[in-house]
Amino acid sequence: MLGIGSVVLFEMNSAKDSLKTIYDDRLLALDQITDIESLILENRLVIAGSLVTPTPDMIRLNTAKIEKNIAEIEKIWKAYMANHLTSEEKVLAAKFVDDRNKLVTQGLKPVIVALRANDIKKANQIVVEDIQLLYQPVGNGIKTLGKLQLTVAKQKYDEIRGHYETIRNISIATAIIGLGFVLWIGFLLVRAIIRIAGDAREITDRRNYEREILATRNQLQATLNAIPDLLFELGLDGRYYSYHSPHVELLAAPQEELLGKTIFEVLPADAADIGMSALLEANEKGRSQGKQFELILPQGKLWFELSISRMPTELGQEPRFICLSRDITERKQAEHELTRLGRVLDESSNEIYVFNAQTLHFTMVNAEAQRNLGYSMDELKGLTVLDLEPNLTHNLFEQRISTLRLGKQDVVIYEAEHRRKNQSLYPIEARLHLPAKEYPPVFVAIIQDITERKNIECMKSEFISTVSHELRTPLTSIRGALGLVAGGAAGDLPPQAKVLVDIAHKNSERLILLVNDILDMEKIEAGKMDIHCKPVELMPLLHQALEANCAYGEQFNVSYELENDVPDIMVNVDANRLMQILANLLSNAAKFSFAGDKVMVAVIVSGNRVRVAVKDHGSGIAEPFRNQIFQKFAQGDSSDSRKKGGTGLGLSITRAIVEKMGGMIGFSSEPNVLTTFFIEFPIEAKIADLSSDKTEEKSKRILICEDDRLIAALLHFMLEQDGFVADVAYDTVQAKHMLAQNHYAAMTLDLSLPGQDGIAFIRELRMEEKTAKLPIVVVSARAIAGSLELNGEAYSVIDWIPKPIDKEQMVLAIRRAVGRFSGIRPRVLHVEDDPDIFNVMHGLVGDMADLDHAGMLAEAKHLLKQCRYDLVILDLTLPDGSGQELLSLLNGATPPIPVMVFSAREIEREEIRNVASLMVKSRTSDAQLLATIKRLIGIE
């Protein structure tokens, strides 16, 4: 009996263990199926959230979430399939896999594509027509699998129970005594099995329900929190069922009165009609978007835009809608302003273009431009600025706007021709801007059709030509004839007749001067005044001018006298125009001097500049008139001017000619004491004729480093024409060999040579003793970019010449480089307000360099415009501003001008950048100062 009892107990324990295994396996399978069902439900909610709030960020997050869930479902399903499944479970699993794959490939993935393409209409259509249908078999399948777990568990339970009944029968047949015990054990076992199975079902159902509720609540809460606008749930009749509003002040009715009412009871009739129209459209198409209406609320008139989506419903269920109402008041105001601006632009008589700064394609062209060109806006969007201007290439355009891209200019103004659709051309003047804060960056071009202006200029030019010939010729004859008569060529005249002839002769002279002045002014304004500058000696021209104007001075009983004679001073001017300038200054001085007075002419040399001053002791210039003295037709006391004669054009013409020749003009006046007018020009150094000096070949031998053989030949020809001897290297290896074997006065360098980058090559040359100070002229398409790359090192390059090559600029740069090699004195500008410091500096460097002095910021800026300096010595504290204001001008020069800061202030290198040297006055010895200057100007 005990043996039987032991067997029974053993079998009972086995049954209990089997039940526990069944419970664990089926609970795990139920968890896996529940997780899959939750992820499928979450995908539906995420898609709904994307349709309600189709913002780019929301779509990006939600589509990523859907893809992640798809992958997670696949992972869980593989784990599920690893369980001990029955044949029926396997059949259902295969059917579920097929339905799930259809849902993914035909529903979820297409809706992801549509959402990412921002095709909300297509996404909504996929949801309504595909996903809802595809979800039903998947949902039914997952539920069937869940139910099957309980069925299989019950079947296993029944098997174990049958096994238990067999054991019981055996035990009854064997021993009646153990019956009660076995029955008691069986009762306990059955009760445990039933309790376990019931607990499993209860736990599984509860966990499944809790998961769905939690996932739904979290998803909906996240969606609502992400929506900044008014959100309503409406019925097809427009009745409000629920709402979410972060801004209750935008509601058309109080919150407590909203629910249960229809839009016709809450909104004005016009707005309600628009809302109902949107609902009907959403009911028919699944979605309505873009309908707008206006509401008058306590805070004013506001505009709203509706976005309505039909919610998925079961068959026969009343349709519900999610309605998003967005406050677009600011957008409407911006659209109104944009419309107004567009109207202004379209009404402009100028052509206005906006085009992409990278692709150069037009994005906006106003009505005037479309009318003149003959293109529509749609046609222009397919064109670029290069299509409108004949012969304009991308490289030429980049050269034109390089200063805009580098931020050196706010606007570029140029003239060109535009080609219409019918291929006709018309002249334009363009003002091109690159606004700093636009993204993507765009150019804005304001174009003026200057056809009429060009026609007027042509007529004006023809008129000037006519006046020049038809008026000057008879006036010359009249003046000549009257001069002969007045001089007695026709015999002695009666006294009364002689007076009349003299009056006529003098007024003919005045008339000729007037005509000449007017014609000169017209030429200057048209930019057609011919000025041919070349180096000439100054003093002979001064003597000639004094002699030529002597007779004029005698009319006023005024004489001219030269205070000093400075021989061998050369200036680069047009000799005839300089004579015209001197004649004007001398005649003005004589006219306004007192009878018997002398007009003094002085020549003052200061550093590398020469000044010619004309002084008189006449009535001078009144204070109110001084700001106008160089304006056209400007005259002082009109009564006095009529007595003296003149047109008021002379000084205006004089200033224009002086400045065009690279000089400056100014004056000082103390009425009835001293008035001085002066002109100032850079002194030209005497350079030996390089083309004829065969004994100094090494001082004019140039190395051309250029890989393009045609360009190398062109450079060789240009240099030979100017008297230089040139060798050519086609790569850096050959260039290094030739530099080691020969002695060169200078080198031209293309930055794109084979074998080594040009900038790296320059740096390498500067490290070698033999080539450390070799003058280099960069001739390259990358000249501007190379200059920026070298930055502070750029003073080691004489000039940066872009391609296509400007011959005059290139030859002048080579001459300057050879001049430095040959011992031509460097030019140094000392910006310093203390004259004693300047005198000390002049004593230090006066023997090796020409030193110019600027005591104020304005004077320094003027000198920098007039002259190219090899070094600027800069004091930072000046009477009219900080010396740092000059740094952008100096660093922006091509090439940048090296700067040595020499100031009383203690300055840290971090405070001031892009300077070659920082020196403090009180801490720098003369020897240190001299050594630094020599290093910076390249003198041993």
Beta strands, then each sheet from edge to edge (+ up, - down):
strand 1: 230-235
strand 2: 240-244
strand 3: 287-297
strand 4: 300-310
strand 5: 320-327
strand 6: 351-356
strand 7: 362-365
strand 8: 411-419
strand 9: 425-433
strand 10: 442-449
strand 11: 534-537
strand 12: 559-562
strand 13: 570-573
strand 14: 598-606
strand 15: 609-616
strand 16: 664-670
strand 17: 674-682
strand 18: 701-705
strand 19: 725-729
strand 20: 746-749
strand 21: 776-779
strand 22: 797-801
strand 23: 827-831
strand 24: 850-854
strand 25: 871-874
strand 26: 877-878
strand 27: 881-882
strand 28: 899-903
strand 29: 917-920
sheet 1: 2+ 1- 5+ 4- 3+
sheet 2: 7+ 6- 10+ 9- 8+
sheet 3: 11+ 13-
sheet 4: 12+ 14+ 15- 17+ 16-
sheet 5: 19+ 18+ 20+ 21+ 22+
sheet 6: 24+ 23+ 25+ 28+ 29+
sheet 7: 26+ 27-
end
